[in-house]
Amino acid sequence: MSIAAAPNALRASSGCASRLGLALREGSTSTLSSMRVARFTTTAPQCKRKTKDSNKRRGVSSLYRSGPREPLSMSNVPLPKPVDFKPKIEVDEGHGLWGFFPAPGKLLLTPKETEEHGRAWTVEELRRKSWEDLHTLWWACCKERNMLATSRAELLRGKLGFGEREIDTRDEEVTRTMRAIKHALTERFYTWQDAVEVAKSDPEINLEGGEGQVYTPSAYEEGYDEADVAAIAEDEASRTLAEKELKEPAR
């Protein structure tokens, strides 16, 4: 008696077949996805943030010495130190621009050094000075005021907050000296104008004469003899002797 397998013995049921096909499809999909996508990261494990930082602009500031809250991959690496190199530039020590500073290579004076100055020149003192002395003193004051103006600008630029009162006091003394110089020169100018008006009415002075011929004393004009010249010279000598005796103190 032959035993034959039933037709339904090798055929799975419809429910088992559906479950088996679904499992095969899911397994093939996961296998393909794992083959196509590889999970990787460029962040070191020790640099993983342990706390939440909601600041998106977190960075490193060399001014306030602030930085990220978590260590980075380069946190343990020492920073390179800059080379201690200062280029040597040859500068003319006698250059005119150094006049705007207290000394060559010195930017500002200390408040104590700024206060160390004398008083202003008076008009009475400047009346005895020559034109060359007044001219030299005037440009010395201009140089001093330029230096003080440069110092005042550097104080404002650096926001140092000190030294302005000392600079203003010293500048005021220099300004008084310059005013006194102008006063003395103005007096000389007015005196020269008065002298010109007097010379126009003096018969012994010829303003239109050439060099050495402006002053022509009457004692040397034609018509005077030697006796008159000697008398005039004697009178001048006696007058000079009398003035000398008046100036000498009485014993």
C-alpha atoms as a printed R data frame, in Angstrom:
    type eleno elety resid chain resno      x       y      z
1   ATOM     1    CA   MET     A     1  0.000   0.000  0.000
2   ATOM     2    CA   SER     A     2  1.606   3.199 -1.072
3   ATOM     3    CA   ILE     A     3  1.321   6.104  1.137
4   ATOM     4    CA   ALA     A     4  1.188   9.449 -0.780
5   ATOM     5    CA   ALA     A     5  1.698  12.827  0.821
6   ATOM     6    CA   ALA     A     6 -1.272  14.962  0.985
7   ATOM     7    CA   PRO     A     7 -1.227  18.087 -1.216
8   ATOM     8    CA   ASN     A     8 -1.664  20.349  1.773
9   ATOM     9    CA   ALA     A     9  1.215  18.757  3.713
10  ATOM    10    CA   LEU     A    10  3.956  20.959  2.114
11  ATOM    11    CA   ARG     A    11  1.836  24.097  1.792
12  ATOM    12    CA   ALA     A    12  1.765  26.502  4.656
13  ATOM    13    CA   SER     A    13 -1.378  28.084  5.734
14  ATOM    14    CA   SER     A    14 -2.209  31.566  4.511
15  ATOM    15    CA   GLY     A    15 -1.742  33.092  7.950
16  ATOM    16    CA   CYS     A    16  1.696  31.578  8.465
17  ATOM    17    CA   ALA     A    17  2.759  32.607  5.002
18  ATOM    18    CA   SER     A    18  1.785  36.220  5.563
19  ATOM    19    CA   ARG     A    19  3.631  36.340  8.867
20  ATOM    20    CA   LEU     A    20  6.682  34.730  7.355
21  ATOM    21    CA   GLY     A    21  6.770  37.180  4.422
22  ATOM    22    CA   LEU     A    22  6.472  40.190  6.693
23  ATOM    23    CA   ALA     A    23  9.405  38.975  8.795
24  ATOM    24    CA   LEU     A    24 11.512  38.404  5.695
25  ATOM    25    CA   ARG     A    25 10.755  41.909  4.378
26  ATOM    26    CA   GLU     A    26 11.623  43.594  7.696
27  ATOM    27    CA   GLY     A    27 14.858  41.671  7.977
28  ATOM    28    CA   SER     A    28 15.978  42.600  4.499
29  ATOM    29    CA   THR     A    29 15.112  46.300  5.056
30  ATOM    30    CA   SER     A    30 17.084  46.536  8.323
31  ATOM    31    CA   THR     A    31 20.003  44.774  6.702
32  ATOM    32    CA   LEU     A    32 20.060  47.237  3.801
33  ATOM    33    CA   SER     A    33 19.739  50.265  6.095
34  ATOM    34    CA   SER     A    34 22.603  49.067  8.261
35  ATOM    35    CA   MET     A    35 24.715  48.612  5.184
36  ATOM    36    CA   ARG     A    36 23.954  52.069  3.752
37  ATOM    37    CA   VAL     A    37 24.186  54.265  6.922
38  ATOM    38    CA   ALA     A    38 27.153  54.208  9.321
39  ATOM    39    CA   ARG     A    39 26.810  56.037 12.600
40  ATOM    40    CA   PHE     A    40 29.892  58.180 13.374
41  ATOM    41    CA   THR     A    41 30.734  61.502 15.110
42  ATOM    42    CA   THR     A    42 33.658  63.952 15.005
43  ATOM    43    CA   THR     A    43 33.323  64.916 18.682
44  ATOM    44    CA   ALA     A    44 35.651  63.194 21.129
45  ATOM    45    CA   PRO     A    45 33.926  61.240 23.891
46  ATOM    46    CA   GLN     A    46 35.554  63.316 26.618
47  ATOM    47    CA   CYS     A    47 34.225  66.527 25.021
48  ATOM    48    CA   LYS     A    48 30.610  65.498 25.227
49  ATOM    49    CA   ARG     A    49 28.616  68.197 27.004
50  ATOM    50    CA   LYS     A    50 27.486  67.125 30.429
51  ATOM    51    CA   THR     A    51 25.292  70.133 31.133
52  ATOM    52    CA   LYS     A    52 22.826  71.966 29.000
53  ATOM    53    CA   ASP     A    53 23.951  75.344 27.693
54  ATOM    54    CA   SER     A    54 21.225  77.348 25.986
55  ATOM    55    CA   ASN     A    55 23.595  80.156 24.987
56  ATOM    56    CA   LYS     A    56 24.136  79.794 21.254
57  ATOM    57    CA   ARG     A    57 26.781  82.529 21.219
58  ATOM    58    CA   ARG     A    58 29.070  80.910 23.746
59  ATOM    59    CA   GLY     A    59 32.704  81.499 22.810
60  ATOM    60    CA   VAL     A    60 36.138  82.380 24.084
61  ATOM    61    CA   SER     A    61 36.891  86.013 24.994
62  ATOM    62    CA   SER     A    62 40.490  87.092 25.567
63  ATOM    63    CA   LEU     A    63 39.274  90.315 27.183
64  ATOM    64    CA   TYR     A    64 36.993  88.850 29.859
65  ATOM    65    CA   ARG     A    65 38.735  85.437 29.980
66  ATOM    66    CA   SER     A    66 35.441  83.621 29.407
67  ATOM    67    CA   GLY     A    67 35.058  80.407 27.463
68  ATOM    68    CA   PRO     A    68 32.966  77.287 27.027
69  ATOM    69    CA   ARG     A    69 31.683  75.570 30.126
70  ATOM    70    CA   GLU     A    70 32.785  72.145 28.955
71  ATOM    71    CA   PRO     A    71 36.328  71.076 28.053
72  ATOM    72    CA   LEU     A    72 37.185  70.873 24.383
73  ATOM    73    CA   SER     A    73 39.531  68.579 22.505
74  ATOM    74    CA   MET     A    74 42.275  71.233 22.664
75  ATOM    75    CA   SER     A    75 41.761  72.222 26.297
76  ATOM    76    CA   ASN     A    76 44.833  70.343 27.536
77  ATOM    77    CA   VAL     A    77 47.100  71.627 24.765
78  ATOM    78    CA   PRO     A    78 49.249  74.584 25.939
79  ATOM    79    CA   LEU     A    79 48.865  77.739 23.920
80  ATOM    80    CA   PRO     A    80 51.915  78.950 22.003
81  ATOM    81    CA   LYS     A    81 53.684  81.929 23.555
82  ATOM    82    CA   PRO     A    82 54.473  84.924 21.354
83  ATOM    83    CA   VAL     A    83 58.065  85.647 20.613
84  ATOM    84    CA   ASP     A    84 59.520  88.479 22.693
85  ATOM    85    CA   PHE     A    85 60.683  90.520 19.726
86  ATOM    86    CA   LYS     A    86 60.769  94.282 19.584
87  ATOM    87    CA   PRO     A    87 62.102  95.762 16.377
88  ATOM    88    CA   LYS     A    88 64.698  98.448 16.819
89  ATOM    89    CA   ILE     A    89 63.813 101.489 14.744
90  ATOM    90    CA   GLU     A    90 66.400 104.197 14.403
91  ATOM    91    CA   VAL     A    91 64.862 107.593 15.199
92  ATOM    92    CA   ASP     A    92 66.487 110.985 14.919
93  ATOM    93    CA   GLU     A    93 66.824 112.322 18.471
94  ATOM    94    CA   GLY     A    94 66.913 115.873 17.182
95  ATOM    95    CA   HIS     A    95 63.758 115.657 15.079
96  ATOM    96    CA   GLY     A    96 61.432 118.620 15.345
97  ATOM    97    CA   LEU     A    97 58.380 116.500 16.199
98  ATOM    98    CA   TRP     A    98 59.948 115.641 19.569
99  ATOM    99    CA   GLY     A    99 59.090 119.216 20.539
100 ATOM   100    CA   PHE     A   100 55.478 118.088 20.999
101 ATOM   101    CA   PHE     A   101 56.557 115.767 23.834
102 ATOM   102    CA   PRO     A   102 58.294 116.437 27.171
103 ATOM   103    CA   ALA     A   103 61.432 114.572 26.062
104 ATOM   104    CA   PRO     A   104 62.455 112.206 23.257
105 ATOM   105    CA   GLY     A   105 60.754 108.883 23.945
106 ATOM   106    CA   LYS     A   106 58.581 110.253 26.790
107 ATOM   107    CA   LEU     A   107 54.845 110.594 26.176
108 ATOM   108    CA   LEU     A   108 53.575 112.413 29.276
109 ATOM   109    CA   LEU     A   109 54.770 114.179 32.384
110 ATOM   110    CA   THR     A   110 53.563 113.097 35.774
111 ATOM   111    CA   PRO     A   111 51.268 115.555 37.603
112 ATOM   112    CA   LYS     A   112 54.115 116.342 40.016
113 ATOM   113    CA   GLU     A   113 56.492 117.116 37.143
114 ATOM   114    CA   THR     A   114 53.831 119.264 35.434
115 ATOM   115    CA   GLU     A   115 53.444 121.395 38.565
116 ATOM   116    CA   GLU     A   116 57.169 122.154 38.686
117 ATOM   117    CA   HIS     A   117 57.195 125.419 36.739
118 ATOM   118    CA   GLY     A   118 57.918 129.064 37.399
119 ATOM   119    CA   ARG     A   119 55.772 132.149 37.219
120 ATOM   120    CA   ALA     A   120 54.929 134.170 34.139
121 ATOM   121    CA   TRP     A   121 57.123 137.055 32.907
122 ATOM   122    CA   THR     A   122 55.856 140.538 33.707
123 ATOM   123    CA   VAL     A   123 55.673 143.480 31.320
124 ATOM   124    CA   GLU     A   124 58.208 145.450 33.401
125 ATOM   125    CA   GLU     A   125 60.766 142.658 32.975
126 ATOM   126    CA   LEU     A   126 60.157 142.285 29.258
127 ATOM   127    CA   ARG     A   127 60.592 146.011 28.568
128 ATOM   128    CA   ARG     A   128 64.329 145.579 29.212
129 ATOM   129    CA   LYS     A   129 64.676 142.714 26.746
130 ATOM   130    CA   SER     A   130 65.897 143.088 23.189
131 ATOM   131    CA   TRP     A   131 63.948 142.135 20.111
132 ATOM   132    CA   GLU     A   132 65.954 138.900 19.745
133 ATOM   133    CA   ASP     A   133 65.251 137.919 23.355
134 ATOM   134    CA   LEU     A   134 61.521 138.538 22.989
135 ATOM   135    CA   HIS     A   135 61.455 136.591 19.724
136 ATOM   136    CA   THR     A   136 63.224 133.615 21.342
137 ATOM   137    CA   LEU     A   137 60.957 133.695 24.396
138 ATOM   138    CA   TRP     A   138 57.832 133.833 22.204
139 ATOM   139    CA   TRP     A   139 58.737 130.659 20.293
140 ATOM   140    CA   ALA     A   140 59.731 128.914 23.524
141 ATOM   141    CA   CYS     A   141 56.205 129.609 24.795
142 ATOM   142    CA   CYS     A   142 54.717 128.280 21.528
143 ATOM   143    CA   LYS     A   143 56.721 125.073 21.918
144 ATOM   144    CA   GLU     A   144 55.578 124.722 25.534
145 ATOM   145    CA   ARG     A   145 51.917 125.168 24.607
146 ATOM   146    CA   ASN     A   146 52.218 122.573 21.826
147 ATOM   147    CA   MET     A   147 53.625 120.091 24.338
148 ATOM   148    CA   LEU     A   148 50.814 120.798 26.802
149 ATOM   149    CA   ALA     A   149 48.169 120.446 24.087
150 ATOM   150    CA   THR     A   150 49.627 117.062 23.106
151 ATOM   151    CA   SER     A   151 49.590 115.933 26.746
152 ATOM   152    CA   ARG     A   152 45.970 117.030 27.128
153 ATOM   153    CA   ALA     A   153 44.968 115.096 23.992
154 ATOM   154    CA   GLU     A   154 46.739 111.964 25.256
155 ATOM   155    CA   LEU     A   155 44.942 112.214 28.609
156 ATOM   156    CA   LEU     A   156 41.566 112.382 26.869
157 ATOM   157    CA   ARG     A   157 42.448 109.557 24.486
158 ATOM   158    CA   GLY     A   158 43.653 107.245 27.231
159 ATOM   159    CA   LYS     A   159 40.869 108.282 29.667
160 ATOM   160    CA   LEU     A   160 43.422 108.442 32.488
161 ATOM   161    CA   GLY     A   161 41.356 110.812 34.598
162 ATOM   162    CA   PHE     A   162 44.186 112.839 36.132
163 ATOM   163    CA   GLY     A   163 46.622 115.602 35.240
164 ATOM   164    CA   GLU     A   164 44.214 118.011 33.522
165 ATOM   165    CA   ARG     A   165 44.243 120.571 36.350
166 ATOM   166    CA   GLU     A   166 48.052 120.703 36.412
167 ATOM   167    CA   ILE     A   167 48.215 121.122 32.628
168 ATOM   168    CA   ASP     A   168 45.641 123.949 32.677
169 ATOM   169    CA   THR     A   169 47.536 125.785 35.434
170 ATOM   170    CA   ARG     A   170 50.839 125.571 33.574
171 ATOM   171    CA   ASP     A   171 49.233 126.598 30.297
172 ATOM   172    CA   GLU     A   172 47.744 129.690 31.957
173 ATOM   173    CA   GLU     A   173 51.208 130.847 33.100
174 ATOM   174    CA   VAL     A   174 52.591 130.413 29.580
175 ATOM   175    CA   THR     A   175 49.633 132.342 28.138
176 ATOM   176    CA   ARG     A   176 50.266 135.234 30.548
177 ATOM   177    CA   THR     A   177 53.875 135.433 29.370
178 ATOM   178    CA   MET     A   178 52.767 135.619 25.731
179 ATOM   179    CA   ARG     A   179 50.305 138.378 26.581
180 ATOM   180    CA   ALA     A   180 53.061 140.327 28.330
181 ATOM   181    CA   ILE     A   181 55.317 139.953 25.257
182 ATOM   182    CA   LYS     A   182 52.591 141.360 22.999
183 ATOM   183    CA   HIS     A   183 52.038 144.184 25.489
184 ATOM   184    CA   ALA     A   184 55.737 145.134 25.490
185 ATOM   185    CA   LEU     A   185 55.970 145.006 21.685
186 ATOM   186    CA   THR     A   186 52.823 147.106 21.329
187 ATOM   187    CA   GLU     A   187 54.305 149.773 23.603
188 ATOM   188    CA   ARG     A   188 57.476 149.818 21.497
189 ATOM   189    CA   PHE     A   189 55.467 150.202 18.333
190 ATOM   190    CA   TYR     A   190 53.519 153.157 19.703
191 ATOM   191    CA   THR     A   191 56.781 154.712 20.958
192 ATOM   192    CA   TRP     A   192 58.335 154.290 17.515
193 ATOM   193    CA   GLN     A   193 55.341 155.989 15.897
194 ATOM   194    CA   ASP     A   194 55.625 158.939 18.314
195 ATOM   195    CA   ALA     A   195 59.366 159.170 17.628
196 ATOM   196    CA   VAL     A   196 58.715 159.336 13.881
197 ATOM   197    CA   GLU     A   197 56.259 162.196 14.349
198 ATOM   198    CA   VAL     A   198 58.774 164.086 16.519
199 ATOM   199    CA   ALA     A   199 61.563 163.447 13.991
200 ATOM   200    CA   LYS     A   200 59.500 164.987 11.208
201 ATOM   201    CA   SER     A   201 59.456 168.322 13.037
202 ATOM   202    CA   ASP     A   202 63.163 168.189 14.077
203 ATOM   203    CA   PRO     A   203 65.404 170.258 11.755
204 ATOM   204    CA   GLU     A   204 68.453 168.127 12.589
205 ATOM   205    CA   ILE     A   205 66.799 164.902 11.359
206 ATOM   206    CA   ASN     A   206 66.226 164.153  7.679
207 ATOM   207    CA   LEU     A   207 64.141 160.989  7.301
208 ATOM   208    CA   GLU     A   208 64.678 161.010  3.545
209 ATOM   209    CA   GLY     A   209 68.453 161.030  3.876
210 ATOM   210    CA   GLY     A   210 70.615 158.072  2.961
211 ATOM   211    CA   GLU     A   211 72.567 155.826  5.274
212 ATOM   212    CA   GLY     A   212 74.542 157.865  7.785
213 ATOM   213    CA   GLN     A   213 72.916 161.137  6.690
214 ATOM   214    CA   VAL     A   214 69.655 161.033  8.644
215 ATOM   215    CA   TYR     A   215 70.974 162.900 11.673
216 ATOM   216    CA   THR     A   216 72.852 166.108 10.934
217 ATOM   217    CA   PRO     A   217 73.646 168.023 14.154
218 ATOM   218    CA   SER     A   218 73.751 171.778 13.826
219 ATOM   219    CA   ALA     A   219 77.164 171.897 15.571
220 ATOM   220    CA   TYR     A   220 78.755 170.293 12.546
221 ATOM   221    CA   GLU     A   221 77.003 172.374  9.940
222 ATOM   222    CA   GLU     A   222 78.885 174.918  7.905
223 ATOM   223    CA   GLY     A   223 79.169 178.337  9.514
224 ATOM   224    CA   TYR     A   224 80.330 177.146 12.940
225 ATOM   225    CA   ASP     A   225 83.953 177.757 13.916
226 ATOM   226    CA   GLU     A   226 86.160 175.659 16.149
227 ATOM   227    CA   ALA     A   227 85.448 177.806 19.210
228 ATOM   228    CA   ASP     A   228 81.733 177.085 19.032
229 ATOM   229    CA   VAL     A   229 82.369 173.361 18.630
230 ATOM   230    CA   ALA     A   230 84.691 173.363 21.651
231 ATOM   231    CA   ALA     A   231 82.102 175.194 23.744
232 ATOM   232    CA   ILE     A   232 79.416 172.704 22.836
233 ATOM   233    CA   ALA     A   233 81.727 169.808 23.683
234 ATOM   234    CA   GLU     A   234 82.576 171.411 27.043
235 ATOM   235    CA   ASP     A   235 78.906 171.822 27.858
236 ATOM   236    CA   GLU     A   236 78.271 168.164 27.050
237 ATOM   237    CA   ALA     A   237 81.155 167.069 29.274
238 ATOM   238    CA   SER     A   238 79.959 169.135 32.213
239 ATOM   239    CA   ARG     A   239 76.427 167.810 31.844
240 ATOM   240    CA   THR     A   240 77.661 164.225 31.822
241 ATOM   241    CA   LEU     A   241 79.779 164.836 34.946
242 ATOM   242    CA   ALA     A   242 76.801 166.353 36.780
243 ATOM   243    CA   GLU     A   243 74.585 163.370 35.942
244 ATOM   244    CA   LYS     A   244 77.261 160.997 37.176
245 ATOM   245    CA   GLU     A   245 77.536 162.806 40.516
246 ATOM   246    CA   LEU     A   246 73.771 162.621 40.979
247 ATOM   247    CA   LYS     A   247 73.729 158.876 40.423
248 ATOM   248    CA   GLU     A   248 76.509 158.161 42.939
249 ATOM   249    CA   PRO     A   249 75.207 157.635 46.524
250 ATOM   250    CA   ALA     A   250 76.182 160.195 49.150
251 ATOM   251    CA   ARG     A   251 78.831 159.015 51.660
